[in-house]
Amino acid sequence: MKPTGTDPRILSLAAEVAKSPEQNVPVILLKLKEIINNTPLGSSELKKIKQDIYCYDLIQYCLLVLSQDCSRIQGGWTTVSQLTQILSHCCVGLEPGEDAEEFYNELLPSAAENFLVLGRRLQTCFINAAKGEEKDALLHFFEVVTDSLFWLLGGHVQLIQNVLKSDHFLRLLQTDNVQIGSMVMTLLQNILQINSGDLLRIEGKILHSILDEVVFKLLSTPSPVIRGTATKLLLLMAESHQEILILLRLSACYKGLRSLLNKQEPGTEFSQELRQLIGLLSPKACQEVKDQKQHKAACLIQAYWKGFQTRKRLKKLPSAVITLQRSFRSKRTKMLMKLSRQKEEEDHRLQLQIQRQRAMRLSREIRLNMLEIVHPGQVEKHNREIEEKSALIIQKHWKGYRERKNFRQQRPSLTEYKAAVILQRATLKFLAKCRKKKKLFAPWPGLRELTDARRIELKQQVDDYIRRHPVWLSDIRCDQQGAPFPSTRTTATLLHGQGSRREISTAQGGTDGSDQHQH
């Protein structure tokens, strides 16, 4: 959506860019520099002009031009360096509005990457240049590009991490040229002064590469300019981040760094920074750094713990307040109920007292009326009857009280007696059940075996019985003559008193056998 009230210069410039051929666009875009320079810095008019430039896609045109080959652009590196200045000034302080996400996530990272690519191209051209004037011009253009990049990073700090992660920036830092290396390290130093926290947020491999390159330039480069810049940069990194200082002191990659720094030539311009760096790398300073780090870690842990406890208490505070309110309301309700109950009891007591007084007054009135009705000669008799009734009532209440008291005293013994009866009843029932079970499930003893001694004894008893009862002789004779032999049942009946029926029958069987043997 195009903004209303657009500057006519921007409108005419956008129309000219749209109508002109591609090779003339870079030269036309240079007119933006004049428009920006003629506007007061920090004014609302400048912000409005930047918004108009962004809305009419002139910033995107600048990016497209910077991504092209510089040999095809009119004016060459001069035009390109001026376009980098225009692009950085337009992006800083710009409020994109509705297209903020596209501006911050796509356009700005692309602009920073284009600046680094231009720096790489200028570095290559500078190394390959033969003439001194050409080298000076290329070095000037490189300085303009780095200044534009620094201006862009100063306005958008979130791009610092992208620049530090870029391979192009690492390649620029690894150059062997003194002038370009000094500019790149100065740029890195200025970036870290803006926001040094992004240095620890990059990958460890990239951080080690940057540290290796800075240490290498400090120890192996003969140029005092490079060594001084590297010393200041390394000192800034060590002072800003204790993790880097511990890495320089304890890592195996940088073992012996302090001894090598002690061998550097004294009396140079950067000797003071060098002494500070050596002091930081000393074991005592390293121990102090460790102690400080542990102290900070302890403070951080305590802060997190206290914050956790505070948040926990704050979370519990509503429930505690609710509980307190509930308990207060319940207590207040109980107190109000107690007061109302006391008031009701007092009212009831007062009503009972009034009723009692009324009843006494009524009874006295009735008695007076009765006394008026009763004959004077019967008054004494009437009083005696009333006294007897009163005495009976008093005795009745006294006897009831005494019996209730005796009953309460005898209640424990009565309870014990009832409990004993219940226990005895249950025990007797249990024993009866046990006896019944024994009778039901008692094993059958079986038949007793008839031994020879017992058989002889029974036979002797039978013989004695026959001897005492000679009537059996006639029966035996009748049997010999054909009369029926007395049955076993008859014999058992006659000999009932001499032994059991089973034994007699068995003995009878044995006797029959012996008699037959005799016959």
URMOBEL-V942096 format. One record per residue. N is the residue number from 0. PHI is phi in degrees with one decimal (* if undefined). BURIAL is I if it has 24 or more other ideal C-beta (glycine too) atoms within 12 Angstrom, else O. Layout:
n-><N N>
phi-><PHI PHI>
burial-><BURIAL BURIAL>
//
This chain:
n-><0 1 2 3 4 5 6 7 8 9 10 11 12 13 14 15 16 17 18 19 20 21 22 23 24 25 26 27 28 29 30 31 32 33 34 35 36 37 38 39 40 41 42 43 44 45 46 47 48 49 50 51 52 53 54 55 56 57 58 59 60 61 62 63 64 65 66 67 68 69 70 71 72 73 74 75 76 77 78 79 80 81 82 83 84 85 86 87 88 89 90 91 92 93 94 95 96 97 98 99 100 101 102 103 104 105 106 107 108 109 110 111 112 113 114 115 116 117 118 119 120 121 122 123 124 125 126 127 128 129 130 131 132 133 134 135 136 137 138 139 140 141 142 143 144 145 146 147 148 149 150 151 152 153 154 155 156 157 158 159 160 161 162 163 164 165 166 167 168 169 170 171 172 173 174 175 176 177 178 179 180 181 182 183 184 185 186 187 188 189 190 191 192 193 194 195 196 197 198 199 200 201 202 203 204 205 206 207 208 209 210 211 212 213 214 215 216 217 218 219 220 221 222 223 224 225 226 227 228 229 230 231 232 233 234 235 236 237 238 239 240 241 242 243 244 245 246 247 248 249 250 251 252 253 254 255 256 257 258 259 260 261 262 263 264 265 266 267 268 269 270 271 272 273 274 275 276 277 278 279 280 281 282 283 284 285 286 287 288 289 290 291 292 293 294 295 296 297 298 299 300 301 302 303 304 305 306 307 308 309 310 311 312 313 314 315 316 317 318 319 320 321 322 323 324 325 326 327 328 329 330 331 332 333 334 335 336 337 338 339 340 341 342 343 344 345 346 347 348 349 350 351 352 353 354 355 356 357 358 359 360 361 362 363 364 365 366 367 368 369 370 371 372 373 374 375 376 377 378 379 380 381 382 383 384 385 386 387 388 389 390 391 392 393 394 395 396 397 398 399 400 401 402 403 404 405 406 407 408 409 410 411 412 413 414 415 416 417 418 419 420 421 422 423 424 425 426 427 428 429 430 431 432 433 434 435 436 437 438 439 440 441 442 443 444 445 446 447 448 449 450 451 452 453 454 455 456 457 458 459 460 461 462 463 464 465 466 467 468 469 470 471 472 473 474 475 476 477 478 479 480 481 482 483 484 485 486 487 488 489 490 491 492 493 494 495 496 497 498 499 500 501 502 503 504 505 506 507 508 509 510 511 512 513 514 515 516 517 518>
phi-><* -76.1 -74.4 -87.7 71.3 -72.7 -61.8 -62.8 -66.0 -68.7 -62.6 -65.7 -67.7 -65.0 -66.6 -66.5 -64.5 -68.8 -90.3 -78.5 -69.8 -65.2 -71.7 -93.5 -62.6 -59.1 -68.6 -67.3 -66.8 -66.4 -66.5 -63.7 -63.9 -65.6 -64.7 -69.7 -68.9 -80.3 -98.9 -58.9 -71.1 83.1 -84.4 -68.8 -65.1 -66.2 -61.7 -66.7 -64.9 -64.1 -64.4 -65.2 -62.2 -70.8 -67.1 -93.7 61.2 -73.5 -67.1 -64.1 -63.7 -62.3 -63.7 -64.6 -66.4 -67.7 -82.2 -85.2 -73.0 -67.7 -69.4 -93.0 -94.1 -65.8 92.4 63.1 -68.9 -64.4 -64.1 -64.2 -64.2 -68.0 -66.0 -64.3 -64.3 -61.8 -64.0 -66.0 -69.0 -71.8 -78.2 -81.8 84.8 -87.2 -109.3 -71.2 79.9 -70.5 -94.0 -65.4 -63.7 -66.0 -66.6 -79.7 -93.8 -121.7 -69.5 -64.8 -59.2 -65.9 -64.6 -62.8 -66.4 -64.6 -62.7 -66.9 -63.9 -62.2 -61.8 -63.1 -65.4 -64.1 -62.1 -64.3 -64.6 -66.4 -68.8 -83.8 -70.2 -103.3 -83.4 -72.2 -64.9 -64.1 -65.3 -63.3 -65.7 -64.3 -65.1 -64.8 -63.0 -63.4 -65.7 -63.2 -65.1 -65.6 -64.9 -64.8 -63.9 -64.9 -63.4 -65.8 -69.1 -66.6 -84.8 -133.4 -66.8 -66.4 -81.2 -61.8 -64.4 -64.8 -67.2 -67.1 -81.5 -71.4 -69.3 -63.6 -66.1 -65.9 -66.2 -63.3 -71.3 -86.5 -68.5 -93.2 -73.5 -69.2 -69.1 -67.0 -61.5 -64.3 -64.8 -66.8 -68.7 -64.2 -60.8 -63.9 -64.1 -65.7 -63.8 -67.9 -69.4 -70.9 -154.1 -86.0 -68.6 -68.5 -65.7 -86.5 -88.7 -84.2 -66.7 -63.3 -64.7 -67.4 -61.7 -64.0 -64.3 -64.7 -63.8 -60.3 -67.4 -66.0 -65.1 -62.4 -65.8 -69.7 -95.3 -110.8 -85.6 -76.1 -71.5 -67.3 -65.7 -64.0 -64.8 -64.2 -64.7 -65.1 -64.1 -62.7 -66.0 -66.8 -64.8 -63.2 -66.0 -70.4 -74.0 -77.4 -133.1 -68.3 -62.8 -68.2 -63.6 -64.9 -63.8 -67.3 -86.9 -110.1 -69.9 -69.4 -67.5 -113.6 -69.2 85.1 -65.2 -65.6 -66.8 -68.7 -68.4 -67.6 -84.2 -66.1 -68.5 -77.6 83.2 -81.5 -67.7 -103.1 -64.6 -65.6 -63.5 -65.9 -64.1 -62.7 -66.0 -64.4 -63.9 -67.4 -85.5 -68.7 -60.0 -64.8 -64.5 -65.1 -64.8 -63.2 -63.9 -61.9 -61.9 -63.2 -64.2 -64.1 -63.1 -64.6 -63.3 -63.8 -62.9 -65.8 -63.4 -62.5 -63.3 -64.3 -65.6 -64.6 -62.8 -62.7 -63.6 -64.7 -63.2 -64.5 -65.3 -65.8 -67.0 -79.5 -60.8 -59.7 -66.0 -65.6 -64.4 -63.2 -62.4 -63.0 -63.5 -63.3 -65.5 -64.9 -66.9 -65.0 -65.1 -64.9 -63.6 -63.2 -63.6 -64.2 -64.7 -64.7 -64.7 -65.6 -65.1 -62.1 -65.0 -64.0 -63.5 -63.9 -63.5 -64.7 -63.1 -65.3 -65.0 -62.9 -63.6 -65.1 -62.9 -64.9 -63.2 -63.8 -64.1 -64.0 -63.3 -65.3 -65.0 -67.0 -63.5 -63.6 -64.4 -64.3 -64.1 -65.3 -64.1 -69.6 -76.8 -67.8 -66.6 -57.1 -75.8 -98.3 -66.5 -63.7 -64.3 -64.0 -63.9 -65.8 -63.3 -64.4 -64.4 -63.8 -61.9 -64.3 -64.1 -62.5 -63.3 -64.4 -62.5 -61.3 -65.1 -66.2 -64.4 -61.2 -62.7 -66.1 -66.1 -63.7 -65.1 -63.4 -64.6 -64.1 -71.3 -86.6 -61.7 -61.1 -66.7 -65.4 -63.3 -63.7 -63.2 -63.8 -64.6 -63.9 -62.0 -63.5 -65.1 -62.7 -62.2 -65.5 -66.4 -63.2 -62.9 -64.2 -65.5 -63.6 -62.6 -63.6 -64.3 -64.3 -64.7 -63.6 -67.4 -70.3 -106.6 -72.4 -71.1 -72.4 -69.1 82.0 -79.4 -75.8 -73.2 -91.9 -81.3 -64.8 -65.4 -67.5 -63.9 -64.7 -64.3 -65.4 -63.0 -64.7 -63.4 -63.7 -64.1 -64.2 -65.1 -66.3 -66.8 -79.4 -122.1 -71.7 -61.8 -69.9 -66.3 -66.6 -65.2 -66.4 -65.5 -61.3 -67.8 -67.9 -86.5 110.7 -73.2 -67.0 -78.6 -58.8 -73.0 -64.4 -65.4 -66.2 -64.4 -66.8 -67.9 -69.4 -99.7 -63.0 -80.2 -95.0 174.8 -75.1 -65.2 -65.6 -67.1 -65.3 -63.5 -65.4 -64.3 -62.1 -62.3 -68.2 -67.9 -59.9 -65.7 -70.4 -65.6 -62.8 -64.9 -67.6 -64.6>
burial-><O O O O O O I O I I O O I I O O I O O O O O O O I I I I I I I I I O I I O O I O O O O O O I I I I I I I I I I I I I I I I I I O I I I I O I O O I I O I I O I I I I I I I I I I I I I I I I O I O O O O O O I O O O I I I I I I I I I I I I I I I I I O I I O O O O O O O O O O O I I O I I I I I I I I I I I I I I I I I O I I I I I I I I O I I I O I I O I O I I I I I I I I I I I I I I I I I I O I O I I I O I O O O I I O I I I I I I I I I I I O I O O O I I I I I I I I I I I I I I I I I I I I I I I I I O O O O I O O I I O O I O O I O O O O O I O O I I O O I I I I I O O O I I O O I O O O O O O O O O O O O O O O O O O O O O O O O O O O O O O O O O O O O O O O O O O O O O O O O O O O O O O O O O O O O O O O O O O O O O O O O O O O O O O O O O O O O O O O O O O O O O O O O O O O O O O O O O O O O O O O O O O O O O O O O O O O O O O O O O O O O O O O O O O O O O O O O O O O O O O O O O O O O O O O O O O O O O O O O I I O I I O O I I O O O O O I O O O O O O O O O O O O O I O O O O I I O I I O O I I O O O I I I I I I O I I O O O O O O O O>
//
